[in-house]
Amino acid sequence: MEFTAVSWNVFHGRDFPPGPKLFTWRSRLLRVTERDATHLQVNRDLQAEFVELLAGAEWDVALLQECPPRFAAPLAAACDAEAHQALTSRNSLAPLRAAAARLNPDLIASGEGGSNLTLVRGGIVERREVTIHAGRPERRAMALTRTAAELCVANLHATNDRPAIATKDVLRAAEAATAWAGQTPLLFGGDLNLRPAEDPATFEELRDRFGLVGVTGPRAIDHLLARGLRSTAAPAPWPAPARELRREGLALRLSDHAPVEARFEMTASG
């Protein structure tokens, strides 16, 4: 059986056009839409746009990071998928944070709170959550999801801008995920905030100690590593237009990360 997996840091449900001049204080404070010749930058709730893009894409398993908790139910329904959400940080007073994000998402930014959300088209039979990092700078959690197809999925967003902490996060997560999965095929992915070119030892340990292979590229931080699976299409980022929608005759580019997609085969023996 073959399946397609996607990993995407959705940037707290915000857009990120390529032109830096579109990021203005009047947009951030007054919610003015900025435009250039090709793109626009908006400061409004983009839940419907993320739902449209993901519902229209072809995938079997989607690993989302920096996902607003309120996105889970609409995404699952529109994508005809089952959801497993692991809350990460800044999720106290959730209704107030969500209301502020709907009003001005760029101003509250990550203050809305986040989650690692795993979506499965085909059914989920087990959900677990593991706290990977509990102290400063913020909590990090991993969603462990066992699908009806007997695939184990680990979805992680490691600590950003602190490679030493991110390395500990990733190795701790890999140890927990491989122990939980046992002999079942494992997909270990997400925004690891580590680049193989800068942290080769970490990825060598992931390969040699845990059997997790298949980096996206030497400079990538979003990865779909696998153990017990045969790669039939190596992990690769979507081209920029694939995460864009047309609005007002211009391109609306969702997130500051490109989704990473890969295809795998599960053998009869697992």
Rosetta blueprint (number, residue, H / E / L):
1 M L
2 E E
3 F E
4 T E
5 A E
6 V E
7 S E
8 W E
9 N E
10 V L
11 F H
12 H H
13 G H
14 R L
15 D E
16 F L
17 P L
18 P L
19 G L
20 P H
21 K H
22 L H
23 F L
24 T L
25 W H
26 R H
27 S H
28 R H
29 L H
30 L H
31 R L
32 V L
33 T L
34 E E
35 R E
36 D L
37 A L
38 T L
39 H E
40 L E
41 Q E
42 V L
43 N L
44 R L
45 D L
46 L L
47 Q H
48 A H
49 E H
50 F H
51 V H
52 E H
53 L H
54 L H
55 A H
56 G H
57 A L
58 E L
59 W L
60 D L
61 V E
62 A E
63 L E
64 L E
65 Q E
66 E L
67 C L
68 P L
69 P H
70 R H
71 F H
72 A H
73 A H
74 P H
75 L H
76 A H
77 A H
78 A H
79 C H
80 D L
81 A L
82 E E
83 A E
84 H E
85 Q E
86 A E
87 L E
88 T L
89 S L
90 R L
91 N L
92 S L
93 L L
94 A H
95 P H
96 L H
97 R H
98 A H
99 A H
100 A H
101 A H
102 R H
103 L H
104 N L
105 P H
106 D H
107 L H
108 I H
109 A H
110 S H
111 G H
112 E H
113 G L
114 G L
115 S E
116 N E
117 L E
118 T E
119 L E
120 V E
121 R L
122 G L
123 G L
124 I E
125 V E
126 E E
127 R E
128 R E
129 E E
130 V E
131 T E
132 I E
133 H E
134 A L
135 G L
136 R L
137 P L
138 E L
139 R L
140 R E
141 A E
142 M E
143 A E
144 L E
145 T E
146 R E
147 T E
148 A L
149 A L
150 E L
151 L L
152 C E
153 V E
154 A E
155 N E
156 L E
157 H E
158 A L
159 T L
160 N L
161 D L
162 R L
163 P H
164 A H
165 I H
166 A H
167 T H
168 K H
169 D H
170 V H
171 L H
172 R H
173 A H
174 A H
175 E H
176 A H
177 A H
178 T H
179 A H
180 W H
181 A H
182 G L
183 Q L
184 T L
185 P L
186 L E
187 L E
188 F E
189 G E
190 G E
191 D E
192 L L
193 N L
194 L L
195 R L
196 P L
197 A L
198 E L
199 D L
200 P H
201 A H
202 T H
203 F H
204 E H
205 E H
206 L H
207 R H
208 D H
209 R H
210 F H
211 G L
212 L L
213 V E
214 G L
215 V L
216 T L
217 G L
218 P L
219 R L
220 A L
221 I L
222 D E
223 H E
224 L E
225 L E
226 A E
227 R E
228 G L
229 L L
230 R E
231 S E
232 T E
233 A E
234 A E
235 P E
236 A E
237 P E
238 W L
239 P L
240 A H
241 P H
242 A H
243 R H
244 E E
245 L E
246 R E
247 R E
248 E L
249 G L
250 L E
251 A E
252 L E
253 R E
254 L E
255 S L
256 D L
257 H L
258 A L
259 P L
260 V E
261 E E
262 A E
263 R E
264 F E
265 E E
266 M L
267 T L
268 A L
269 S L
270 G L
